[in-house]
Amino acid sequence: MSLNNQSYAWLSDASITSVPGFQAAAAACGLKPAGHKDLALLYSEQPAVCVGVFTQNKVRGHSLQYTAQHLAQAPKAQAVVINAGNANACVGPQGLQDAKQMAEIIAHDLKLSPDLVLIGSTGVIGIPLPMYKIIPGIHQACQDLAATPQAGHSAMYAIMTTDTRPKEAALQLTLGGKSCTLAGMAKGSGMIHPNMATMIALITTDVAIDPACLKVLLKQAVSGSFNRLSIDGDTSVCDMALVLSNGMAANSVITDPQSAAGQHFGAALACLCERLARGMAADGEGATKMIDIRIKGAATARDAYQAALAIARSPLCKTAIFGADANWGRILTAAGYSGANFDPDLADVWIGKIHCCRNGAAIDFDEVAAKAYLQKSSICLTVDFNLGQFEDHYWTCDFSYDYVKINGSYRS
């Protein structure tokens, strides 16, 4: 799916509240140190169509279970609350009871049905939610709801854990003569890998769309963005991406993902997810560089995917990039054990625009130029199998000393 750059515009000062009809708030419950905000609330002024995709990890957090169960029954929502600092996972029946209580409190304060409130949690696993801290924070967030950009930014910061910077974006496009808006925010810095990861993404839009159609388009967008992202090869228990559509743009309801309107909206959704995913790759735990891995000339789509994935999760490739070492052999070797079917004697490797390997063999290249390129903050690695027309990509980051420091003391 592609979207002509002339058919949409990125918004400045973007936040989850850039979409008409959505409000947000944040509160400090004491789950994070130093009094930082750790609870975010998103509210739609009217019930919204809502669909989601969730972690494929067999171990699932209780808040995620609650949300997934509700959306399976009815694809609607009017509020989403997310706490950081505690995953609400692996704590037994109390976890679901706490999620249910959070939904009931929000429903009472905002005069909603509890079935329209969804829950998310992120943080340390195996510790019960301190509800005596969370309940006052929920009440405060319900009182502080606002449609301002700052309210959206506060909600973004509240859901961050080891993230060092926010990931927010919004764009506008025209559908059937109606101006429509999409906005998103995402957290995630470590335990990031395909089939969702330690990431939570919330996307809002005012587009009128059928829930089944929206689910198809969300899956397509996630496939090329959040599921083409790997920080460290791990996936967590709380991961989800939700889209809420309140229909306030008053466009003709999109029912067919293959229609012109469906393709246009789907491409915009994919662009938004891609921007958020690239932001997460650049902000991987301890990262100093974002790495864009591209596979070309594969005989099958699966071959391209497997090779890109193997390179993205290779510690040897990632540490070489951290050290600005143009060790292209690690790149080709990772493709070699990936399970992709290719002929090494036909493969080429590039570091940026520097051709390092031709037909599977070393060639002379400018090591000084390669090292200078690898010291940049954004790196592209390309492998061409020279066998077919299929290609794929992956985003990742380097492994630095700080990744070990962060994850060696995560609970302390």
Order of alpha helices (4+ residues) and beta strands (2+ residues): beta-beta-beta-alpha-beta-alpha-beta-alpha-alpha-beta-beta-beta-alpha-beta-alpha-beta-alpha-alpha-alpha-beta-beta-beta-alpha-beta-beta-alpha
